[in-house]
Amino acid sequence: MTFMTKPETCVDRSQRKRIVAEINRRGGCAMCKHRDKAHEFWDLAFCKSPSRTFPLCMKDGRKPGFILDHETIGVKP
């Protein structure tokens, strides 16, 4: 476990808030690695798995679950 200083914690928190806001604005499936890239249109995306969408994929315990695609948001992991 790494411990951050207070300024580092503040920066980390602000970056996380920005990422969560972007996920909520664009929809979770558009930011997921498991999205169906063949059926993306009008800035909408859907899960490869049938009858599943964000945020259910984070709560039901089935696979595939939500994994942030860092390329879509422009953030390095």
Secondary structure, DSSP 8 states (H G I E B T S, - for coil): -----HHHHHHHHHHHHHHHHHHHHH-GGGGBTTB-GGG-BTTB--BSSTT--TTHHHHS--SS---B-HHHHT---
